[in-house]
Amino acid sequence: MIRKLTGKLDSVGQGYVVLEVGGIGYRVFATEVTVGRLAKLFSEEEAVLFIYTHVREDQLALYGFETKEELDLFELLISISGVGPKAAINILTIATPSIIKNAVLKNDISPLTKVSGIGKKTAERIVLELQNKVEQISPEKQQEAESGQEVIEALMAMGYSAAEAREAIKQIPSSIKDESERIKLALKAMRK
């Protein structure tokens, strides 16, 4: 499977580029943003794209991304029922990976519903199915989870659910490091 291509830009089309690697031209579908950036390079320097190879019975297609983060998010998106490669590319065209991740973590479907072909129900499914997966790849959420784990466990020991504890943790300023103070503030936030 092709995972990365480095070569000269041969041509640009609507939603794709042709990248020449070792005398072979590869048609690579990409976001409009990526196509625009690569068009500025045009034969001046080599372009590097991280590749997802999509194989179906009747088609073999390459999808290219400038960053590994975009590729990872693309693969997560297409793992959701009802979201194909074209819809995932459209999502990544509308918003950056960080905007999509933040929307997923905040249960905000509005950035996703702006994408052509993504309705409210599909956007809700994307948010629901990606929540745990996005947390796993988001460095910010990883640090937050590690620093707040003791507080969450303490709140759960008091009878609160994990979801309630996580919501309360979000209300605590990150500058407060003392565990007992963080628990007090979390309890105060839960009473509101």
C-alpha positions, -999 to 999 in steps of 0.1 A, spaced: 0 0 0 13 35 -8 17 55 24 38 86 13 47 102 -20 75 127 -27 78 142 -61 73 171 -85 38 185 -91 29 177 -127 -6 192 -129 -35 204 -108 -72 197 -112 -103 204 -92 -99 184 -60 -67 166 -71 -31 169 -81 -9 148 -103 24 141 -85 53 127 -106 74 103 -87 101 84 -105 86 91 -139 51 79 -129 23 103 -125 0 96 -95 -34 112 -93 -39 122 -57 -72 136 -44 -68 163 -17 -85 191 1 -89 224 -18 -65 239 7 -38 213 -1 -44 216 -39 -40 254 -36 -8 252 -16 7 227 -40 -3 247 -70 18 276 -57 48 252 -56 42 239 -91 76 225 -104 98 247 -80 103 221 -53 93 186 -44 60 181 -26 55 155 1 21 140 7 10 114 32 -12 89 14 -43 69 21 -49 42 -5 -86 35 -10 -93 2 -27 -128 -9 -39 -137 -36 -64 -140 -11 -92 -116 16 -81 -82 24 -67 -78 60 -54 -51 79 -36 -59 106 -11 -31 129 0 -25 151 30 2 176 40 4 164 76 2 130 94 -25 146 117 -48 152 87 -43 116 75 -50 102 109 -82 122 112 -92 112 76 -89 76 85 -110 81 117 -137 98 96 -140 71 70 -142 45 97 -177 59 105 -206 43 87 -220 67 61 -188 88 57 -168 79 26 -135 94 14 -151 122 -5 -172 133 25 -141 131 47 -121 152 23 -149 178 23 -149 179 61 -111 185 61 -116 212 35 -141 231 57 -121 229 89 -87 221 102 -81 189 123 -79 210 155 -113 226 148 -128 193 141 -113 177 172 -125 206 194 -160 204 179 -161 166 186 -149 171 221 -175 198 228 -203 179 211 -206 208 186 -220 196 152 -221 230 136 -187 228 117 -197 194 103 -232 204 91 -215 231 69 -202 203 48 -221 195 16 -237 161 20 -234 160 58 -268 164 75 -276 167 112 -279 130 119 -246 122 102 -228 150 120 -242 137 153 -230 102 145 -195 116 136 -193 134 169 -206 105 189 -183 79 173 -152 100 173 -153 113 209 -132 85 225 -110 82 194 -102 120 193 -94 120 230 -68 93 223 -50 113 196 -54 148 211 -23 158 231 -42 185 250 -69 161 261 -43 135 270 -25 159 293 -58 170 308 -69 134 314 -36 126 331 -36 156 354 -73 152 363 -74 114 367 -70 116 405 -98 141 408 -121 121 386 -114 89 407 -121 109 439 -154 122 426 -164 88 414 -157 74 449 -182 100 462 -209 86 439 -207 109 408 -205 94 374 -174 96 352 -192 119 328 -202 143 356 -166 142 370 -151 150 335 -175 178 330 -166 193 364 -129 189 357 -133 212 327 -145 240 350 -112 239 370 -85 264 360 -54 245 348 -32 267 370 -45 250 402 -24 219 408 -33 210 444 -55 179 443 -77 187 473 -83 223 459 -92 208 425 -117 184 442 -133 213 461 -136 234 429 -150 204 410 -176 198 437 -185 235 436 -189 234 398 -212 203 401 -235 221 425 -242 249 399 
